[in-house]
């Protein structure tokens, strides 16, 4: 499987794009920011990532400053940059590879060929065009100042890419997959992608004349803002109440208490991260995410979190057999000697088994002390022979 | 994962060490379990260091629950271990190494190390 990585750029003509892409990725999951949130210490992470981190230890993963989920704020600008970059990435990389193959001296900007319909853009100075685009997007955002309408409109970015995709011989690269084809064929080709997130170039052309508010507005008018869930104080809740809460939320209520708590916390994180998102998912999708979590992380909690559920931990794939037998060697010894004693005790009258236990304990104690003496240091006081495992 | 110390530190000159990373399902929220693995061929010793037990366990705050941060990754862990080795001047095992190795039945993550020594 081919996974996009910042290091991809190192092999191209523009290795300096590697740190650019790294900066657009979440430091926790190493993927492109998904619903970036900024902490009160001004670090940015995916909403779900930072919520999981704060649930775990309440600290910013980068600087370890204490923070709370309530203080997280959305970072729309970063979302826009990431969306734009992701759309631009395929054509950017194909361009960078192309240049490498042809060892061309031409710079990408000099290849820009103006589209006939873009008469307003009759300047070759990239800085000027960028500035104008910036102003435009700024204006459109001012006109729809509600919180909802701040969804990123990647139109500008795609235009920039589309402009760069034209080269001298009239062929253009698809802004989504980077495949090169005749300019007229791009529109048809784009329809084959069918990605809801990637706006087709038809939309782009329209939205250039119509204000981009309309595009943003239509997709969002019917969506009511997703609700956020409050956190619970689990220590104040009884098992029954917790299970009831989970079933009210429509999530699985199976497993030991520790798993219920973690599952509820994970569900809150998923739901609240979804509420932050500009592209909220359906509850079914979120439930699927929770199911994935349940089958990976949740399963290990269920087996390790509950001490009584020993069978589960033995059955685990990564079960450490040696450590287990060493850990419980005294128990095993205990059982063995008990079994031997019962053989002996059968002949003699016994009360309720307790004397046998005492004898076994004494035997064990003696054997450990003698082992210590054999291993050396007999002249030192007994306390110093106890190893200080904390010592480092 | 093999690592080398790139500095001309005489303790680790011309040696290569093998590290084992074990990732839980909860990575990167939880730290991976990282230990040195001794091998005979190719020769991969457990480096001599006051914070590395002879069974390969590494006493490094980064690898414990308190020092771990989800922004760490395999690369940063390797670099930390490299710098831990290269900054070392004492070719010795931690105090109580023999006892620890003989008696320890816990996995590295569960051992309660106390990070008191900031000098190495």
Interface residues (C-beta under 8 A of the other chain):
Chain A: X27 X28 X29 X30 X49 X52 X53 X56 X59 X61 X62 X64 X296 X297 X299 X300 X318 X320 X323 X326 X327 X375 X385 X387 X388 X389 X390 X391 X392
Chain B: X22 X24 X25 X26 X28 X29 X50 X51 X59 X69 X70 X71 X73 X94 X95 X96 X99 X100 X102 X103 X104 X105 X106 X107 X111 X112 X113 X114 X115 X116 X117
